[in-house]
Amino acid sequence: MTKVRILKPQTHPKGWGSEVWIINNAKYCGKLLHFKKGATFSDHYHLNKDETWYVLEGKLELRYYDLTNARKIVKQIGPGTVVHIPPAAPHQLHAKEKSIVLEVSTPHEESDSYRIGKGDSQR
């Protein structure tokens, strides 16, 4: 029988702010990423995870790589911006001001984060 459930989100504190996990199951994951002003999360990639972000509030600096020519790219993003991050694409966010990002992705797996640079959670 199909059953509707009301769930309680889980807050995971991070050095850069916090993640509010709305759902993480075998099919998909939904989170709110709350950034403190001036905070940065690690430069990292995932081999399995396919992510899409939607900026709800604030201004952030998106840092990623064009892997075809090994070039680092920096873009300023703000409310209404949608960013798709496919598996194996290194990425990093730095909050220019207090910010909130909605993340929708394939399931989150702790073992699927590969850090190539430190963020505020690793300092």
KOLMAR-513339 format. One record per atom (N, C-alpha, C, CB): residue in three letters; y negated, z negated, x negated. Coordinates in steps of 0.05 Angstrom, whole numbers, padded with zeros to 5 digits, always signed. Glycine has a CB too. Layout:
N
ALAYZX...
END
This chain:
123
MET+00024+00000-00017MET+00000+00000+00000MET-00025+00000-00018MET+00000-00024+00019THR-00044+00016-00011THR-00070+00017-00025THR-00086-00007-00016THR-00084+00044-00020LYS-00098-00020-00036LYS-00113-00045-00029LYS-00140-00044-00043LYS-00097-00070-00038VAL-00161-00048-00028VAL-00188-00050-00039VAL-00191-00078-00051VAL-00210-00045-00017ARG-00202-00080-00075ARG-00206-00105-00089ARG-00235-00109-00096ARG-00188-00108-00114ILE-00245-00133-00095ILE-00271-00139-00106ILE-00266-00153-00132ILE-00288-00157-00086LEU-00278-00142-00153LEU-00273-00152-00180LEU-00297-00166-00191LEU-00265-00129-00199LYS-00293-00183-00211LYS-00315-00196-00225LYS-00318-00183-00253LYS-00309-00227-00228PRO-00343-00174-00259PRO-00347-00162-00285PRO-00343-00183-00308PRO-00375-00150-00287GLN-00336-00173-00331GLN-00332-00191-00354GLN-00354-00185-00375GLN-00304-00187-00367THR-00368-00205-00384THR-00389-00202-00404THR-00377-00208-00432THR-00413-00220-00398HIS-00382-00189-00450HIS-00373-00191-00478HIS-00397-00192-00496HIS-00353-00168-00486PRO-00405-00215-00507PRO-00428-00217-00524PRO-00424-00201-00550PRO-00434-00246-00531LYS-00445-00188-00560LYS-00444-00172-00584LYS-00468-00180-00601LYS-00443-00141-00579GLY-00468-00174-00626GLY-00491-00179-00643GLY-00516-00164-00635GLY-00484-00173-00672TRP-00512-00141-00622TRP-00534-00124-00613TRP-00543-00129-00584TRP-00526-00095-00616GLY-00527-00146-00570GLY-00533-00151-00542GLY-00508-00160-00528GLY-00546-00127-00528SER-00500-00144-00508SER-00474-00150-00494SER-00464-00126-00479SER-00478-00174-00474GLU-00438-00126-00474GLU-00425-00106-00458GLU-00416-00121-00432GLU-00401-00093-00472VAL-00422-00109-00409VAL-00412-00119-00384VAL-00391-00099-00375VAL-00435-00123-00362TRP-00366-00108-00376TRP-00344-00091-00369TRP-00341-00091-00338TRP-00317-00099-00383ILE-00346-00069-00326ILE-00343-00067-00297ILE-00313-00062-00290ILE-00360-00043-00286ILE-00301-00045-00306ILE-00272-00039-00302ILE-00261-00028-00328ILE-00268-00019-00278ASN-00236-00034-00334ASN-00222-00021-00357ASN-00193-00022-00349ASN-00227-00036-00384ASN-00182+00001-00341ASN-00154+00003-00333ASN-00141+00027-00347ASN-00152+00006-00302ALA-00118+00034-00339ALA-00103+00056-00352ALA-00115+00083-00348ALA-00074+00056-00342LYS-00134+00086-00329LYS-00145+00112-00323LYS-00174+00116-00333LYS-00145+00117-00293TYR-00190+00094-00332TYR-00218+00097-00339TYR-00231+00070-00346TYR-00234+00111-00317CYS-00255+00071-00356CYS-00270+00047-00364CYS-00299+00051-00355CYS-00268+00041-00394GLY-00312+00030-00345GLY-00340+00030-00339GLY-00353+00005-00350GLY-00345+00032-00308LYS-00376+00009-00364LYS-00390-00014-00377LYS-00420-00010-00374LYS-00382-00016-00407LEU-00434-00033-00375LEU-00463-00033-00379LEU-00467-00044-00407LEU-00478-00050-00357LEU-00482-00029-00424LEU-00488-00038-00451LEU-00517-00048-00450LEU-00485-00014-00472HIS-00521-00074-00456HIS-00547-00086-00456HIS-00555-00090-00485HIS-00547-00114-00440PHE-00577-00077-00493PHE-00586-00078-00521PHE-00611-00095-00523PHE-00592-00050-00532LYS-00612-00112-00544LYS-00636-00127-00551LYS-00655-00108-00565LYS-00630-00152-00568LYS-00681-00112-00563LYS-00700-00095-00577LYS-00695-00097-00607LYS-00729-00104-00571GLY-00694-00074-00620GLY-00689-00073-00649GLY-00660-00074-00658GLY-00704-00095-00662ALA-00642-00077-00639ALA-00613-00080-00645ALA-00600-00053-00649ALA-00599-00095-00623THR-00579-00053-00665THR-00563-00029-00672THR-00534-00035-00671THR-00571-00018-00700PHE-00518-00017-00658PHE-00489-00021-00660PHE-00478-00003-00683PHE-00475-00014-00634SER-00454-00009-00691SER-00443+00004-00715SER-00440+00034-00712SER-00415-00008-00721ASP-00442+00048-00734ASP-00437+00076-00736ASP-00406+00078-00735ASP-00449+00090-00762HIS-00395+00091-00714HIS-00366+00090-00710HIS-00357+00115-00694HIS-00358+00065-00696TYR-00331+00117-00692TYR-00319+00138-00675TYR-00293+00128-00663TYR-00314+00164-00692HIS-00283+00143-00644HIS-00258+00137-00631HIS-00240+00162-00632HIS-00262+00127-00601LEU-00215+00158-00636LEU-00197+00182-00636LEU-00187+00188-00608LEU-00173+00176-00654ASN-00186+00169-00590ASN-00176+00173-00563ASN-00199+00173-00542ASN-00156+00152-00556LYS-00218+00156-00545LYS-00238+00152-00525LYS-00258+00175-00522LYS-00254+00126-00531ASP-00263+00183-00497ASP-00282+00204-00490ASP-00303+00190-00473ASP-00268+00228-00474GLU-00328+00189-00484GLU-00349+00173-00471GLU-00372+00190-00460GLU-00361+00153-00491THR-00384+00180-00438THR-00409+00191-00428THR-00427+00168-00422THR-00404+00209-00402TRP-00452+00170-00432TRP-00472+00150-00428TRP-00494+00160-00410TRP-00484+00140-00455TYR-00505+00142-00394TYR-00529+00148-00378TYR-00549+00125-00383TYR-00522+00150-00347VAL-00572+00132-00394VAL-00592+00111-00401VAL-00606+00103-00375VAL-00613+00122-00422LEU-00604+00077-00368LEU-00617+00066-00344LEU-00645+00056-00350LEU-00600+00044-00333GLU-00648+00042-00373GLU-00674+00030-00380GLU-00677+00031-00410GLU-00676+00001-00370GLY-00702+00032-00419GLY-00708+00029-00447GLY-00710+00055-00463GLY-00688+00012-00460LYS-00715+00052-00489LYS-00716+00075-00508LYS-00697+00069-00531LYS-00746+00079-00518LEU-00681+00089-00537LEU-00662+00085-00559LEU-00663+00109-00578LEU-00634+00082-00547GLU-00653+00104-00602GLU-00649+00126-00621GLU-00619+00131-00623GLU-00661+00118-00649LEU-00611+00155-00616LEU-00583+00164-00618LEU-00579+00177-00645LEU-00576+00184-00595ARG-00559+00168-00660ARG-00553+00179-00686ARG-00524+00189-00685ARG-00556+00157-00709TYR-00521+00214-00692TYR-00494+00226-00692TYR-00493+00248-00714TYR-00487+00238-00665TYR-00471+00261-00717TYR-00467+00280-00738TYR-00459+00307-00727TYR-00446+00270-00758ASP-00470+00328-00738ASP-00460+00355-00733ASP-00438+00359-00754ASP-00483+00378-00736LEU-00413+00357-00746LEU-00391+00358-00765LEU-00386+00385-00777LEU-00366+00347-00752THR-00398+00406-00765THR-00394+00433-00776THR-00409+00437-00803THR-00403+00454-00756ASN-00431+00422-00807ASN-00445+00424-00832ASN-00452+00396-00844ASN-00471+00440-00828ALA-00439+00375-00835ALA-00442+00348-00846ALA-00471+00339-00846ALA-00432+00347-00875ARG-00485+00345-00824ARG-00513+00338-00821ARG-00517+00316-00801ARG-00530+00363-00813LYS-00532+00295-00808LYS-00538+00273-00790LYS-00561+00281-00772LYS-00545+00246-00805ILE-00558+00276-00746ILE-00578+00283-00727ILE-00588+00258-00713ILE-00567+00303-00705VAL-00615+00256-00709VAL-00627+00233-00696VAL-00643+00243-00673VAL-00645+00216-00716LYS-00638+00232-00649LYS-00653+00240-00625LYS-00663+00215-00611LYS-00635+00256-00606GLN-00687+00217-00599GLN-00698+00196-00583GLN-00689+00200-00554GLN-00730+00195-00585ILE-00678+00179-00541ILE-00669+00182-00514ILE-00680+00160-00497ILE-00638+00182-00513GLY-00682+00165-00471GLY-00693+00145-00452GLY-00681+00148-00425GLY-00723+00147-00451PRO-00693+00135-00405PRO-00682+00135-00378PRO-00676+00163-00367PRO-00701+00121-00359GLY-00653+00166-00356GLY-00644+00192-00345GLY-00629+00209-00364GLY-00668+00206-00335THR-00629+00202-00390THR-00614+00218-00410THR-00584+00214-00406THR-00623+00211-00438VAL-00569+00236-00408VAL-00540+00235-00407VAL-00530+00245-00434VAL-00528+00252-00383VAL-00512+00230-00446VAL-00500+00237-00472VAL-00470+00237-00470VAL-00509+00217-00495HIS-00457+00258-00478HIS-00428+00260-00479HIS-00418+00258-00507HIS-00417+00286-00465ILE-00399+00240-00513ILE-00388+00236-00540ILE-00358+00241-00538ILE-00395+00207-00550PRO-00350+00264-00549PRO-00321+00270-00548PRO-00306+00253-00569PRO-00316+00299-00553PRO-00280+00251-00567PRO-00264+00237-00588PRO-00270+00248-00616PRO-00234+00240-00582ALA-00270+00231-00636ALA-00273+00237-00664ALA-00302+00244-00672ALA-00256+00260-00672ALA-00322+00239-00654ALA-00350+00244-00660ALA-00364+00218-00668ALA-00364+00258-00636PRO-00371+00215-00693PRO-00385+00190-00702PRO-00412+00188-00687PRO-00390+00190-00732HIS-00419+00163-00679HIS-00443+00159-00664HIS-00453+00130-00668HIS-00439+00164-00634GLN-00479+00127-00663GLN-00492+00101-00665GLN-00517+00100-00648GLN-00500+00095-00695LEU-00523+00077-00636LEU-00547+00073-00621LEU-00564+00051-00633LEU-00541+00066-00591HIS-00590+00055-00634HIS-00610+00035-00642HIS-00630+00033-00620HIS-00624+00043-00670ALA-00635+00008-00611ALA-00653+00003-00588ALA-00682+00000-00599ALA-00645-00022-00572LYS-00699+00018-00591LYS-00728+00016-00598LYS-00741-00006-00581LYS-00742+00043-00594GLU-00729-00011-00557GLU-00738-00032-00539GLU-00714-00042-00524GLU-00761-00022-00520LYS-00717-00064-00510LYS-00695-00074-00493LYS-00685-00051-00476LYS-00704-00099-00476SER-00659-00046-00475SER-00648-00023-00462SER-00621-00029-00448SER-00644+00000-00482ILE-00615-00013-00427ILE-00590-00015-00413ILE-00578+00014-00411ILE-00593-00028-00385VAL-00553+00016-00419VAL-00539+00042-00418VAL-00513+00039-00402VAL-00533+00053-00447LEU-00509+00056-00382LEU-00484+00057-00368LEU-00464+00075-00383LEU-00488+00068-00338GLU-00441+00064-00389GLU-00420+00079-00403GLU-00396+00083-00384GLU-00411+00064-00429VAL-00388+00109-00382VAL-00364+00116-00367VAL-00346+00130-00386VAL-00371+00134-00341SER-00321+00122-00388SER-00303+00133-00409SER-00274+00132-00401SER-00307+00119-00435THR-00258+00144-00418THR-00229+00139-00417THR-00225+00110-00425THR-00213+00159-00435PRO-00201+00099-00421PRO-00197+00070-00426PRO-00206+00061-00454PRO-00168+00063-00423HIS-00217+00036-00454HIS-00225+00023-00479HIS-00200+00011-00492HIS-00247+00001-00474GLU-00196+00017-00518GLU-00175+00005-00534GLU-00187-00007-00559GLU-00152+00026-00541GLU-00184-00033-00563GLU-00196-00046-00587GLU-00187-00032-00613GLU-00187-00075-00588SER-00163-00022-00614SER-00153-00010-00638SER-00163+00018-00643SER-00122-00009-00638ASP-00180+00029-00625ASP-00190+00056-00627ASP-00219+00058-00636ASP-00187+00070-00600SER-00229+00038-00650SER-00256+00039-00661SER-00255+00040-00691SER-00274+00015-00651TYR-00266+00060-00703TYR-00265+00065-00732TYR-00294+00064-00742TYR-00251+00092-00740ARG-00301+00042-00756ARG-00328+00039-00765ARG-00333+00052-00792ARG-00335+00009-00767ILE-00356+00067-00793ILE-00363+00079-00819ILE-00390+00068-00829ILE-00366+00110-00815GLY-00402+00051-00813GLY-00427+00037-00821GLY-00431+00012-00804GLY-00451+00056-00818LYS-00442-00008-00816LYS-00445-00034-00802LYS-00467-00033-00781LYS-00451-00056-00821GLY-00464-00049-00760GLY-00484-00054-00740GLY-00490-00084-00739GLY-00475-00043-00712ASP-00505-00092-00719ASP-00513-00120-00717ASP-00489-00139-00711ASP-00533-00124-00696SER-00467-00129-00701SER-00443-00145-00696SER-00428-00151-00721SER-00425-00132-00675GLN-00432-00135-00742GLN-00417-00138-00767GLN-00434-00152-00789GLN-00408-00111-00777ARG-00458-00160-00783ARG-00476-00172-00804ARG-00474-00202-00802ARG-00505-00163-00800
END
